[in-house]
Amino acid sequence: MQMHLESFQHKLEKFDPGMIWLDRGNRVMALNVIASRILGVSVGQVVGSEVTQLHPEKSRRKVAFLLESSSCPA
């Protein structure tokens, strides 16, 4: 069991997620290098864009719903 937990911890330490920072209007304020690579865009191309515009058309309603359903204390 201990070996499994160490392996999981190691995976978490190596995990490097793509992150996008949004303002209160769900517009992109910044993104990290991983998100930039995943999206295939530069920071300057997307800053100020509404985040749902970065998703495929078929996913936009779901993303909007998830954003409306979430809350952030910041």
N, CA, C and O atoms as a Tripos MOL2 file, in Angstrom:
@<TRIPOS>MOLECULE
protein
  296   295    74     0     0
PROTEIN
NO_CHARGES

@<TRIPOS>ATOM
      1 N           0.8220   -1.1960    0.0000 N.3       1 MET1
      2 CA          0.0000    0.0000    0.0000 C.3       1 MET1
      3 C           0.8650    1.2580    0.0000 C.2       1 MET1
      4 O           0.5600    2.2240   -0.6980 O.2       1 MET1
      5 N           1.9400    1.2450    0.7800 N.am      2 GLN2
      6 CA          2.8260    2.4010    0.8590 C.3       2 GLN2
      7 C           3.4150    2.7320   -0.5150 C.2       2 GLN2
      8 O           3.5190    3.9060   -0.8710 O.2       2 GLN2
      9 N           3.7950    1.7250   -1.2810 N.am      3 MET3
     10 CA          4.3660    1.9390   -2.6060 C.3       3 MET3
     11 C           3.3600    2.6530   -3.5120 C.2       3 MET3
     12 O           3.7310    3.5480   -4.2700 O.2       3 MET3
     13 N           2.0930    2.2570   -3.4320 N.am      4 HIS4
     14 CA          1.0490    2.8790   -4.2370 C.3       4 HIS4
     15 C           0.9080    4.3650   -3.9040 C.2       4 HIS4
     16 O           0.7940    5.1870   -4.8140 O.2       4 HIS4
     17 N           0.9120    4.7240   -2.6170 N.am      5 LEU5
     18 CA          0.7820    6.1170   -2.2090 C.3       5 LEU5
     19 C           1.9770    6.9340   -2.6610 C.2       5 LEU5
     20 O           1.8200    8.0720   -3.1010 O.2       5 LEU5
     21 N           3.1660    6.3680   -2.5590 N.am      6 GLU6
     22 CA          4.3540    7.0890   -3.0180 C.3       6 GLU6
     23 C           4.2760    7.3340   -4.5130 C.2       6 GLU6
     24 O           4.6410    8.4100   -4.9860 O.2       6 GLU6
     25 N           3.8140    6.3720   -5.2440 N.am      7 SER7
     26 CA          3.6800    6.5290   -6.6820 C.3       7 SER7
     27 C           2.6650    7.6280   -7.0110 C.2       7 SER7
     28 O           2.8940    8.4450   -7.9030 O.2       7 SER7
     29 N           1.5450    7.6420   -6.2870 N.am      8 PHE8
     30 CA          0.5240    8.6660   -6.4970 C.3       8 PHE8
     31 C           1.0770   10.0450   -6.1600 C.2       8 PHE8
     32 O           0.8530   11.0000   -6.9040 O.2       8 PHE8
     33 N           1.7960   10.1590   -5.0480 N.am      9 GLN9
     34 CA          2.4030   11.4310   -4.6600 C.3       9 GLN9
     35 C           3.3850   11.8980   -5.7290 C.2       9 GLN9
     36 O           3.4120   13.0780   -6.0770 O.2       9 GLN9
     37 N           4.1810   10.9890   -6.2410 N.am     10 HIS10
     38 CA          5.1380   11.3360   -7.2870 C.3      10 HIS10
     39 C           4.4160   11.8690   -8.5290 C.2      10 HIS10
     40 O           4.8520   12.8470   -9.1360 O.2      10 HIS10
     41 N           3.3200   11.2240   -8.8970 N.am     11 LYS11
     42 CA          2.5360   11.6890  -10.0510 C.3      11 LYS11
     43 C           1.9810   13.0800   -9.8080 C.2      11 LYS11
     44 O           2.0000   13.9150  -10.7130 O.2      11 LYS11
     45 N           1.4870   13.3490   -8.6090 N.am     12 LEU12
     46 CA          0.9680   14.6770   -8.2910 C.3      12 LEU12
     47 C           2.0510   15.7430   -8.3580 C.2      12 LEU12
     48 O           1.8150   16.8500   -8.8410 O.2      12 LEU12
     49 N           3.2310   15.4030   -7.8730 N.am     13 GLU13
     50 CA          4.3360   16.3600   -7.9000 C.3      13 GLU13
     51 C           4.7660   16.6960   -9.3240 C.2      13 GLU13
     52 O           5.2390   17.8020   -9.5840 O.2      13 GLU13
     53 N           4.6080   15.7550  -10.2400 N.am     14 LYS14
     54 CA          5.0150   15.9730  -11.6260 C.3      14 LYS14
     55 C           3.8960   16.5630  -12.4880 C.2      14 LYS14
     56 O           4.1350   16.9840  -13.6200 O.2      14 LYS14
     57 N           2.6730   16.5910  -11.9460 N.am     15 PHE15
     58 CA          1.5110   17.0820  -12.6860 C.3      15 PHE15
     59 C           1.6680   18.5680  -12.9750 C.2      15 PHE15
     60 O           1.9090   19.3550  -12.0590 O.2      15 PHE15
     61 N           1.5370   18.9510  -14.2100 N.am     16 ASP16
     62 CA          1.7060   20.3440  -14.6210 C.3      16 ASP16
     63 C           0.4880   20.7540  -15.4490 C.2      16 ASP16
     64 O           0.4980   20.6090  -16.6710 O.2      16 ASP16
     65 N          -0.5590   21.2650  -14.7960 N.am     17 PRO17
     66 CA         -1.7960   21.5650  -15.5150 C.3      17 PRO17
     67 C          -1.7240   22.8690  -16.2970 C.2      17 PRO17
     68 O          -0.9780   23.7850  -15.9480 O.2      17 PRO17
     69 N          -2.5070   22.9290  -17.3500 N.am     18 GLY18
     70 CA         -2.7150   24.1900  -18.0430 C.3      18 GLY18
     71 C          -3.6620   25.0280  -17.2120 C.2      18 GLY18
     72 O          -4.6870   24.5250  -16.7510 O.2      18 GLY18
     73 N          -3.3390   26.3000  -17.0110 N.am     19 MET19
     74 CA         -4.1850   27.1730  -16.1920 C.3      19 MET19
     75 C          -4.4890   28.4620  -16.9230 C.2      19 MET19
     76 O          -3.6270   29.0450  -17.5810 O.2      19 MET19
     77 N          -5.7370   28.8960  -16.7950 N.am     20 ILE20
     78 CA         -6.1800   30.1580  -17.3690 C.3      20 ILE20
     79 C          -6.7980   30.9780  -16.2470 C.2      20 ILE20
     80 O          -7.6720   30.4890  -15.5310 O.2      20 ILE20
     81 N          -6.3540   32.2190  -16.0880 N.am     21 TRP21
     82 CA         -6.9110   33.1140  -15.0820 C.3      21 TRP21
     83 C          -7.9740   33.9790  -15.7530 C.2      21 TRP21
     84 O          -7.7650   34.5250  -16.8360 O.2      21 TRP21
     85 N          -9.1190   34.0880  -15.0820 N.am     22 LEU22
     86 CA        -10.2500   34.8270  -15.6310 C.3      22 LEU22
     87 C         -10.6100   36.0120  -14.7390 C.2      22 LEU22
     88 O         -10.3800   35.9860  -13.5300 O.2      22 LEU22
     89 N         -11.1780   37.0520  -15.3530 N.am     23 ASP23
     90 CA        -11.7340   38.1410  -14.5570 C.3      23 ASP23
     91 C         -13.1820   37.7990  -14.2230 C.2      23 ASP23
     92 O         -13.6470   36.7090  -14.5580 O.2      23 ASP23
     93 N         -13.8810   38.6850  -13.5880 N.am     24 ARG24
     94 CA        -15.2630   38.4120  -13.1720 C.3      24 ARG24
     95 C         -16.2140   38.2440  -14.3540 C.2      24 ARG24
     96 O         -17.2900   37.6660  -14.1980 O.2      24 ARG24
     97 N         -15.8430   38.7280  -15.5100 N.am     25 GLY25
     98 CA        -16.6590   38.5840  -16.7160 C.3      25 GLY25
     99 C         -16.2630   37.3680  -17.5440 C.2      25 GLY25
    100 O         -16.6940   37.2280  -18.6890 O.2      25 GLY25
    101 N         -15.4480   36.4920  -16.9740 N.am     26 ASN26
    102 CA        -14.9500   35.2870  -17.6520 C.3      26 ASN26
    103 C         -14.0980   35.5870  -18.8780 C.2      26 ASN26
    104 O         -14.0590   34.8110  -19.8330 O.2      26 ASN26
    105 N         -13.4240   36.7170  -18.8320 N.am     27 ARG27
    106 CA        -12.4640   37.0650  -19.8870 C.3      27 ARG27
    107 C         -11.0690   36.6590  -19.4160 C.2      27 ARG27
    108 O         -10.7510   36.7590  -18.2310 O.2      27 ARG27
    109 N         -10.2570   36.2080  -20.3390 N.am     28 VAL28
    110 CA         -8.9080   35.7250  -20.0310 C.3      28 VAL28
    111 C          -8.0210   36.8950  -19.6020 C.2      28 VAL28
    112 O          -7.8830   37.8920  -20.3110 O.2      28 VAL28
    113 N          -7.4330   36.7400  -18.4320 N.am     29 MET29
    114 CA         -6.4760   37.7310  -17.9370 C.3      29 MET29
    115 C          -5.0410   37.2630  -18.1700 C.2      29 MET29
    116 O          -4.1490   38.0680  -18.4390 O.2      29 MET29
    117 N          -4.8350   35.9470  -18.0640 N.am     30 ALA30
    118 CA         -3.5040   35.3640  -18.2330 C.3      30 ALA30
    119 C          -3.6530   33.8660  -18.4170 C.2      30 ALA30
    120 O          -4.7000   33.2930  -18.1130 O.2      30 ALA30
    121 N          -2.5980   33.2330  -18.9180 N.am     31 LEU31
    122 CA         -2.5510   31.7820  -19.0000 C.3      31 LEU31
    123 C          -1.1070   31.3390  -18.8980 C.2      31 LEU31
    124 O          -0.1880   32.0930  -19.2190 O.2      31 LEU31
    125 N          -0.9150   30.1070  -18.4480 N.am     32 ASN32
    126 CA          0.4510   29.6230  -18.3170 C.3      32 ASN32
    127 C           0.9110   28.9720  -19.6300 C.2      32 ASN32
    128 O           0.1360   28.8320  -20.5760 O.2      32 ASN32
    129 N           2.1650   28.5880  -19.6630 N.am     33 VAL33
    130 CA          2.7680   28.0320  -20.8730 C.3      33 VAL33
    131 C           2.0570   26.7510  -21.3160 C.2      33 VAL33
    132 O           1.8690   26.5260  -22.5110 O.2      33 VAL33
    133 N           1.6630   25.9150  -20.3560 N.am     34 ILE34
    134 CA          0.9930   24.6550  -20.7010 C.3      34 ILE34
    135 C          -0.3280   24.9440  -21.4020 C.2      34 ILE34
    136 O          -0.6200   24.3410  -22.4350 O.2      34 ILE34
    137 N          -1.1300   25.8580  -20.8600 N.am     35 ALA35
    138 CA         -2.4090   26.2100  -21.4950 C.3      35 ALA35
    139 C          -2.1730   26.7940  -22.8790 C.2      35 ALA35
    140 O          -2.9160   26.4990  -23.8150 O.2      35 ALA35
    141 N          -1.1570   27.6080  -23.0120 N.am     36 SER36
    142 CA         -0.8250   28.2050  -24.3060 C.3      36 SER36
    143 C          -0.4990   27.1240  -25.3360 C.2      36 SER36
    144 O          -0.9360   27.1990  -26.4840 O.2      36 SER36
    145 N           0.2700   26.1190  -24.9180 N.am     37 ARG37
    146 CA          0.6110   25.0110  -25.8230 C.3      37 ARG37
    147 C          -0.6240   24.1880  -26.1860 C.2      37 ARG37
    148 O          -0.8360   23.8530  -27.3520 O.2      37 ARG37
    149 N          -1.4370   23.8650  -25.1760 N.am     38 ILE38
    150 CA         -2.6320   23.0570  -25.4200 C.3      38 ILE38
    151 C          -3.5580   23.7470  -26.4060 C.2      38 ILE38
    152 O          -4.0950   23.1130  -27.3140 O.2      38 ILE38
    153 N          -3.7440   25.0620  -26.2230 N.am     39 LEU39
    154 CA         -4.6520   25.8210  -27.0910 C.3      39 LEU39
    155 C          -4.0220   26.1970  -28.4230 C.2      39 LEU39
    156 O          -4.7270   26.5140  -29.3810 O.2      39 LEU39
    157 N          -2.6990   26.1640  -28.4840 N.am     40 GLY40
    158 CA         -2.0120   26.5470  -29.7090 C.3      40 GLY40
    159 C          -2.0880   28.0380  -29.9820 C.2      40 GLY40
    160 O          -2.1780   28.4670  -31.1330 O.2      40 GLY40
    161 N          -2.0510   28.8350  -28.9000 N.am     41 VAL41
    162 CA         -2.1470   30.2920  -29.0220 C.3      41 VAL41
    163 C          -1.0670   30.9480  -28.1740 C.2      41 VAL41
    164 O          -0.4910   30.3260  -27.2810 O.2      41 VAL41
    165 N          -0.8070   32.2130  -28.4710 N.am     42 SER42
    166 CA          0.0820   32.9900  -27.6110 C.3      42 SER42
    167 C          -0.7860   33.7820  -26.6400 C.2      42 SER42
    168 O          -1.9780   33.9820  -26.8730 O.2      42 SER42
    169 N          -0.1840   34.2190  -25.5730 N.am     43 VAL43
    170 CA         -0.9210   34.9750  -24.5550 C.3      43 VAL43
    171 C          -1.6050   36.1900  -25.1830 C.2      43 VAL43
    172 O          -2.7750   36.4590  -24.9120 O.2      43 VAL43
    173 N          -0.8810   36.9100  -26.0110 N.am     44 GLY44
    174 CA         -1.4240   38.1120  -26.6320 C.3      44 GLY44
    175 C          -2.6380   37.8580  -27.5150 C.2      44 GLY44
    176 O          -3.4510   38.7580  -27.7240 O.2      44 GLY44
    177 N          -2.7650   36.6590  -28.0250 N.am     45 GLN45
    178 CA         -3.9090   36.3280  -28.8850 C.3      45 GLN45
    179 C          -5.2020   36.1680  -28.1050 C.2      45 GLN45
    180 O          -6.2790   36.3790  -28.6620 O.2      45 GLN45
    181 N          -5.1280   35.8010  -26.8310 N.am     46 VAL46
    182 CA         -6.3400   35.4570  -26.0940 C.3      46 VAL46
    183 C          -6.6570   36.3510  -24.9030 C.2      46 VAL46
    184 O          -7.7860   36.3220  -24.4130 O.2      46 VAL46
    185 N          -5.7070   37.1440  -24.4210 N.am     47 VAL47
    186 CA         -5.9960   38.0260  -23.2940 C.3      47 VAL47
    187 C          -7.1290   38.9700  -23.6950 C.2      47 VAL47
    188 O          -7.0850   39.6220  -24.7390 O.2      47 VAL47
    189 N          -8.1470   39.0210  -22.8300 N.am     48 GLY48
    190 CA         -9.3230   39.8450  -23.0980 C.3      48 GLY48
    191 C         -10.4530   39.0830  -23.7660 C.2      48 GLY48
    192 O         -11.5780   39.5780  -23.8390 O.2      48 GLY48
    193 N         -10.1660   37.8820  -24.2540 N.am     49 SER49
    194 CA        -11.1980   37.0600  -24.9020 C.3      49 SER49
    195 C         -12.0830   36.4030  -23.8610 C.2      49 SER49
    196 O         -11.6190   36.0740  -22.7690 O.2      49 SER49
    197 N         -13.3400   36.2110  -24.1830 N.am     50 GLU50
    198 CA        -14.2530   35.4760  -23.3150 C.3      50 GLU50
    199 C         -13.8480   34.0110  -23.3870 C.2      50 GLU50
    200 O         -13.6700   33.4740  -24.4810 O.2      50 GLU50
    201 N         -13.7010   33.3590  -22.2430 N.am     51 VAL51
    202 CA        -13.1010   32.0280  -22.1850 C.3      51 VAL51
    203 C         -13.8790   30.9920  -22.9950 C.2      51 VAL51
    204 O         -13.2680   30.0610  -23.5210 O.2      51 VAL51
    205 N         -15.1810   31.1140  -23.1130 N.am     52 THR52
    206 CA        -15.9260   30.1130  -23.8790 C.3      52 THR52
    207 C         -15.5330   30.1410  -25.3560 C.2      52 THR52
    208 O         -15.7130   29.1490  -26.0620 O.2      52 THR52
    209 N         -15.0060   31.2520  -25.8180 N.am     53 GLN53
    210 CA        -14.5780   31.3500  -27.2140 C.3      53 GLN53
    211 C         -13.3430   30.5050  -27.4990 C.2      53 GLN53
    212 O         -13.0090   30.2700  -28.6600 O.2      53 GLN53
    213 N         -12.6680   30.0510  -26.4630 N.am     54 LEU54
    214 CA        -11.4920   29.1980  -26.6270 C.3      54 LEU54
    215 C         -11.8650   27.7230  -26.7430 C.2      54 LEU54
    216 O         -11.0050   26.8820  -27.0020 O.2      54 LEU54
    217 N         -13.1370   27.4120  -26.5520 N.am     55 HIS55
    218 CA        -13.6300   26.0320  -26.6020 C.3      55 HIS55
    219 C         -14.3720   25.7860  -27.9080 C.2      55 HIS55
    220 O         -14.8710   26.7220  -28.5310 O.2      55 HIS55
    221 N         -14.4440   24.5290  -28.3180 N.am     56 PRO56
    222 CA        -15.2220   24.2070  -29.5210 C.3      56 PRO56
    223 C         -16.6820   24.6140  -29.3340 C.2      56 PRO56
    224 O         -17.1990   24.6010  -28.2170 O.2      56 PRO56
    225 N         -17.3300   24.9680  -30.4120 N.am     57 GLU57
    226 CA        -18.7280   25.4160  -30.3840 C.3      57 GLU57
    227 C         -19.6200   24.4620  -29.5910 C.2      57 GLU57
    228 O         -20.4530   24.9070  -28.8020 O.2      57 GLU57
    229 N         -19.4520   23.1630  -29.7940 N.am     58 LYS58
    230 CA        -20.3120   22.1830  -29.1310 C.3      58 LYS58
    231 C         -20.1190   22.1450  -27.6140 C.2      58 LYS58
    232 O         -20.9850   21.6340  -26.9050 O.2      58 LYS58
    233 N         -19.0030   22.6750  -27.1010 N.am     59 SER59
    234 CA        -18.7160   22.6450  -25.6650 C.3      59 SER59
    235 C         -19.0470   23.9540  -24.9520 C.2      59 SER59
    236 O         -19.0540   23.9890  -23.7220 O.2      59 SER59
    237 N         -19.3130   25.0020  -25.6720 N.am     60 ARG60
    238 CA        -19.4340   26.3330  -25.0680 C.3      60 ARG60
    239 C         -20.5730   26.4460  -24.0630 C.2      60 ARG60
    240 O         -20.4070   27.0760  -23.0180 O.2      60 ARG60
    241 N         -21.7160   25.8560  -24.3540 N.am     61 ARG61
    242 CA        -22.8430   25.9460  -23.4160 C.3      61 ARG61
    243 C         -22.5140   25.2360  -22.1090 C.2      61 ARG61
    244 O         -22.8520   25.7210  -21.0290 O.2      61 ARG61
    245 N         -21.8580   24.0950  -22.2090 N.am     62 LYS62
    246 CA        -21.4830   23.3510  -21.0020 C.3      62 LYS62
    247 C         -20.4600   24.1320  -20.1810 C.2      62 LYS62
    248 O         -20.5760   24.2030  -18.9570 O.2      62 LYS62
    249 N         -19.4730   24.7120  -20.8330 N.am     63 VAL63
    250 CA        -18.4640   25.5020  -20.1320 C.3      63 VAL63
    251 C         -19.1290   26.7000  -19.4540 C.2      63 VAL63
    252 O         -18.8230   27.0080  -18.3020 O.2      63 VAL63
    253 N         -20.0270   27.3730  -20.1560 N.am     64 ALA64
    254 CA        -20.7410   28.5110  -19.5700 C.3      64 ALA64
    255 C         -21.5460   28.0720  -18.3520 C.2      64 ALA64
    256 O         -21.5670   28.7670  -17.3370 O.2      64 ALA64
    257 N         -22.2000   26.9330  -18.4490 N.am     65 PHE65
    258 CA        -22.9660   26.4010  -17.3120 C.3      65 PHE65
    259 C         -22.0540   26.1270  -16.1240 C.2      65 PHE65
    260 O         -22.3800   26.4890  -14.9930 O.2      65 PHE65
    261 N         -20.9230   25.4940  -16.3700 N.am     66 LEU66
    262 CA        -19.9810   25.1860  -15.2940 C.3      66 LEU66
    263 C         -19.4590   26.4680  -14.6300 C.2      66 LEU66
    264 O         -19.3160   26.5180  -13.4080 O.2      66 LEU66
    265 N         -19.1800   27.4880  -15.4190 N.am     67 LEU67
    266 CA        -18.7110   28.7460  -14.8710 C.3      67 LEU67
    267 C         -19.8030   29.4180  -14.0430 C.2      67 LEU67
    268 O         -19.5230   29.9670  -12.9780 O.2      67 LEU67
    269 N         -21.0310   29.3790  -14.5190 N.am     68 GLU68
    270 CA        -22.1390   29.9830  -13.7840 C.3      68 GLU68
    271 C         -22.4190   29.2250  -12.4890 C.2      68 GLU68
    272 O         -22.8340   29.8240  -11.4970 O.2      68 GLU68
    273 N         -22.1960   27.9280  -12.4950 N.am     69 SER69
    274 CA        -22.4800   27.0820  -11.3270 C.3      69 SER69
    275 C         -21.3890   27.1450  -10.2690 C.2      69 SER69
    276 O         -21.6200   26.7820   -9.1150 O.2      69 SER69
    277 N         -20.2260   27.5930  -10.6480 N.am     70 SER70
    278 CA        -19.1010   27.6170   -9.7080 C.3      70 SER70
    279 C         -19.0640   28.9580   -8.9950 C.2      70 SER70
    280 O         -19.6970   29.9320   -9.4040 O.2      70 SER70
    281 N         -18.3150   28.9670   -7.9370 N.am     71 SER71
    282 CA        -18.0860   30.2320   -7.2340 C.3      71 SER71
    283 C         -16.6360   30.2640   -6.7870 C.2      71 SER71
    284 O         -16.0290   29.2280   -6.5190 O.2      71 SER71
    285 N         -16.1060   31.4400   -6.7130 N.am     72 CYS72
    286 CA        -14.7220   31.6160   -6.3110 C.3      72 CYS72
    287 C         -14.6940   32.7130   -5.2420 C.2      72 CYS72
    288 O         -15.2560   33.7910   -5.4400 O.2      72 CYS72
    289 N         -14.0490   32.4390   -4.1260 N.am     73 PRO73
    290 CA        -14.0220   33.4510   -3.0610 C.3      73 PRO73
    291 C         -13.1470   34.6420   -3.3780 C.2      73 PRO73
    292 O         -13.2280   35.6580   -2.6880 O.2      73 PRO73
    293 N         -12.3100   34.5500   -4.4040 N.am     74 ALA74
    294 CA        -11.3810   35.6570   -4.7110 C.3      74 ALA74
    295 C         -12.1010   36.8160   -5.3610 C.2      74 ALA74
    296 O         -11.4760   37.8270   -5.6850 O.2      74 ALA74
@<TRIPOS>BOND
     1     1     2 1
     2     2     3 1
     3     3     4 2
     4     3     5 am
     5     5     6 1
     6     6     7 1
     7     7     8 2
     8     7     9 am
     9     9    10 1
    10    10    11 1
    11    11    12 2
    12    11    13 am
    13    13    14 1
    14    14    15 1
    15    15    16 2
    16    15    17 am
    17    17    18 1
    18    18    19 1
    19    19    20 2
    20    19    21 am
    21    21    22 1
    22    22    23 1
    23    23    24 2
    24    23    25 am
    25    25    26 1
    26    26    27 1
    27    27    28 2
    28    27    29 am
    29    29    30 1
    30    30    31 1
    31    31    32 2
    32    31    33 am
    33    33    34 1
    34    34    35 1
    35    35    36 2
    36    35    37 am
    37    37    38 1
    38    38    39 1
    39    39    40 2
    40    39    41 am
    41    41    42 1
    42    42    43 1
    43    43    44 2
    44    43    45 am
    45    45    46 1
    46    46    47 1
    47    47    48 2
    48    47    49 am
    49    49    50 1
    50    50    51 1
    51    51    52 2
    52    51    53 am
    53    53    54 1
    54    54    55 1
    55    55    56 2
    56    55    57 am
    57    57    58 1
    58    58    59 1
    59    59    60 2
    60    59    61 am
    61    61    62 1
    62    62    63 1
    63    63    64 2
    64    63    65 am
    65    65    66 1
    66    66    67 1
    67    67    68 2
    68    67    69 am
    69    69    70 1
    70    70    71 1
    71    71    72 2
    72    71    73 am
    73    73    74 1
    74    74    75 1
    75    75    76 2
    76    75    77 am
    77    77    78 1
    78    78    79 1
    79    79    80 2
    80    79    81 am
    81    81    82 1
    82    82    83 1
    83    83    84 2
    84    83    85 am
    85    85    86 1
    86    86    87 1
    87    87    88 2
    88    87    89 am
    89    89    90 1
    90    90    91 1
    91    91    92 2
    92    91    93 am
    93    93    94 1
    94    94    95 1
    95    95    96 2
    96    95    97 am
    97    97    98 1
    98    98    99 1
    99    99   100 2
   100    99   101 am
   101   101   102 1
   102   102   103 1
   103   103   104 2
   104   103   105 am
   105   105   106 1
   106   106   107 1
   107   107   108 2
   108   107   109 am
   109   109   110 1
   110   110   111 1
   111   111   112 2
   112   111   113 am
   113   113   114 1
   114   114   115 1
   115   115   116 2
   116   115   117 am
   117   117   118 1
   118   118   119 1
   119   119   120 2
   120   119   121 am
   121   121   122 1
   122   122   123 1
   123   123   124 2
   124   123   125 am
   125   125   126 1
   126   126   127 1
   127   127   128 2
   128   127   129 am
   129   129   130 1
   130   130   131 1
   131   131   132 2
   132   131   133 am
   133   133   134 1
   134   134   135 1
   135   135   136 2
   136   135   137 am
   137   137   138 1
   138   138   139 1
   139   139   140 2
   140   139   141 am
   141   141   142 1
   142   142   143 1
   143   143   144 2
   144   143   145 am
   145   145   146 1
   146   146   147 1
   147   147   148 2
   148   147   149 am
   149   149   150 1
   150   150   151 1
   151   151   152 2
   152   151   153 am
   153   153   154 1
   154   154   155 1
   155   155   156 2
   156   155   157 am
   157   157   158 1
   158   158   159 1
   159   159   160 2
   160   159   161 am
   161   161   162 1
   162   162   163 1
   163   163   164 2
   164   163   165 am
   165   165   166 1
   166   166   167 1
   167   167   168 2
   168   167   169 am
   169   169   170 1
   170   170   171 1
   171   171   172 2
   172   171   173 am
   173   173   174 1
   174   174   175 1
   175   175   176 2
   176   175   177 am
   177   177   178 1
   178   178   179 1
   179   179   180 2
   180   179   181 am
   181   181   182 1
   182   182   183 1
   183   183   184 2
   184   183   185 am
   185   185   186 1
   186   186   187 1
   187   187   188 2
   188   187   189 am
   189   189   190 1
   190   190   191 1
   191   191   192 2
   192   191   193 am
   193   193   194 1
   194   194   195 1
   195   195   196 2
   196   195   197 am
   197   197   198 1
   198   198   199 1
   199   199   200 2
   200   199   201 am
   201   201   202 1
   202   202   203 1
   203   203   204 2
   204   203   205 am
   205   205   206 1
   206   206   207 1
   207   207   208 2
   208   207   209 am
   209   209   210 1
   210   210   211 1
   211   211   212 2
   212   211   213 am
   213   213   214 1
   214   214   215 1
   215   215   216 2
   216   215   217 am
   217   217   218 1
   218   218   219 1
   219   219   220 2
   220   219   221 am
   221   221   222 1
   222   222   223 1
   223   223   224 2
   224   223   225 am
   225   225   226 1
   226   226   227 1
   227   227   228 2
   228   227   229 am
   229   229   230 1
   230   230   231 1
   231   231   232 2
   232   231   233 am
   233   233   234 1
   234   234   235 1
   235   235   236 2
   236   235   237 am
   237   237   238 1
   238   238   239 1
   239   239   240 2
   240   239   241 am
   241   241   242 1
   242   242   243 1
   243   243   244 2
   244   243   245 am
   245   245   246 1
   246   246   247 1
   247   247   248 2
   248   247   249 am
   249   249   250 1
   250   250   251 1
   251   251   252 2
   252   251   253 am
   253   253   254 1
   254   254   255 1
   255   255   256 2
   256   255   257 am
   257   257   258 1
   258   258   259 1
   259   259   260 2
   260   259   261 am
   261   261   262 1
   262   262   263 1
   263   263   264 2
   264   263   265 am
   265   265   266 1
   266   266   267 1
   267   267   268 2
   268   267   269 am
   269   269   270 1
   270   270   271 1
   271   271   272 2
   272   271   273 am
   273   273   274 1
   274   274   275 1
   275   275   276 2
   276   275   277 am
   277   277   278 1
   278   278   279 1
   279   279   280 2
   280   279   281 am
   281   281   282 1
   282   282   283 1
   283   283   284 2
   284   283   285 am
   285   285   286 1
   286   286   287 1
   287   287   288 2
   288   287   289 am
   289   289   290 1
   290   290   291 1
   291   291   292 2
   292   291   293 am
   293   293   294 1
   294   294   295 1
   295   295   296 2
@<TRIPOS>SUBSTRUCTURE
     1 MET1         2 RESIDUE 1 A MET
     2 GLN2         6 RESIDUE 1 A GLN
     3 MET3        10 RESIDUE 1 A MET
     4 HIS4        14 RESIDUE 1 A HIS
     5 LEU5        18 RESIDUE 1 A LEU
     6 GLU6        22 RESIDUE 1 A GLU
     7 SER7        26 RESIDUE 1 A SER
     8 PHE8        30 RESIDUE 1 A PHE
     9 GLN9        34 RESIDUE 1 A GLN
    10 HIS10       38 RESIDUE 1 A HIS
    11 LYS11       42 RESIDUE 1 A LYS
    12 LEU12       46 RESIDUE 1 A LEU
    13 GLU13       50 RESIDUE 1 A GLU
    14 LYS14       54 RESIDUE 1 A LYS
    15 PHE15       58 RESIDUE 1 A PHE
    16 ASP16       62 RESIDUE 1 A ASP
    17 PRO17       66 RESIDUE 1 A PRO
    18 GLY18       70 RESIDUE 1 A GLY
    19 MET19       74 RESIDUE 1 A MET
    20 ILE20       78 RESIDUE 1 A ILE
    21 TRP21       82 RESIDUE 1 A TRP
    22 LEU22       86 RESIDUE 1 A LEU
    23 ASP23       90 RESIDUE 1 A ASP
    24 ARG24       94 RESIDUE 1 A ARG
    25 GLY25       98 RESIDUE 1 A GLY
    26 ASN26      102 RESIDUE 1 A ASN
    27 ARG27      106 RESIDUE 1 A ARG
    28 VAL28      110 RESIDUE 1 A VAL
    29 MET29      114 RESIDUE 1 A MET
    30 ALA30      118 RESIDUE 1 A ALA
    31 LEU31      122 RESIDUE 1 A LEU
    32 ASN32      126 RESIDUE 1 A ASN
    33 VAL33      130 RESIDUE 1 A VAL
    34 ILE34      134 RESIDUE 1 A ILE
    35 ALA35      138 RESIDUE 1 A ALA
    36 SER36      142 RESIDUE 1 A SER
    37 ARG37      146 RESIDUE 1 A ARG
    38 ILE38      150 RESIDUE 1 A ILE
    39 LEU39      154 RESIDUE 1 A LEU
    40 GLY40      158 RESIDUE 1 A GLY
    41 VAL41      162 RESIDUE 1 A VAL
    42 SER42      166 RESIDUE 1 A SER
    43 VAL43      170 RESIDUE 1 A VAL
    44 GLY44      174 RESIDUE 1 A GLY
    45 GLN45      178 RESIDUE 1 A GLN
    46 VAL46      182 RESIDUE 1 A VAL
    47 VAL47      186 RESIDUE 1 A VAL
    48 GLY48      190 RESIDUE 1 A GLY
    49 SER49      194 RESIDUE 1 A SER
    50 GLU50      198 RESIDUE 1 A GLU
    51 VAL51      202 RESIDUE 1 A VAL
    52 THR52      206 RESIDUE 1 A THR
    53 GLN53      210 RESIDUE 1 A GLN
    54 LEU54      214 RESIDUE 1 A LEU
    55 HIS55      218 RESIDUE 1 A HIS
    56 PRO56      222 RESIDUE 1 A PRO
    57 GLU57      226 RESIDUE 1 A GLU
    58 LYS58      230 RESIDUE 1 A LYS
    59 SER59      234 RESIDUE 1 A SER
    60 ARG60      238 RESIDUE 1 A ARG
    61 ARG61      242 RESIDUE 1 A ARG
    62 LYS62      246 RESIDUE 1 A LYS
    63 VAL63      250 RESIDUE 1 A VAL
    64 ALA64      254 RESIDUE 1 A ALA
    65 PHE65      258 RESIDUE 1 A PHE
    66 LEU66      262 RESIDUE 1 A LEU
    67 LEU67      266 RESIDUE 1 A LEU
    68 GLU68      270 RESIDUE 1 A GLU
    69 SER69      274 RESIDUE 1 A SER
    70 SER70      278 RESIDUE 1 A SER
    71 SER71      282 RESIDUE 1 A SER
    72 CYS72      286 RESIDUE 1 A CYS
    73 PRO73      290 RESIDUE 1 A PRO
    74 ALA74      294 RESIDUE 1 A ALA
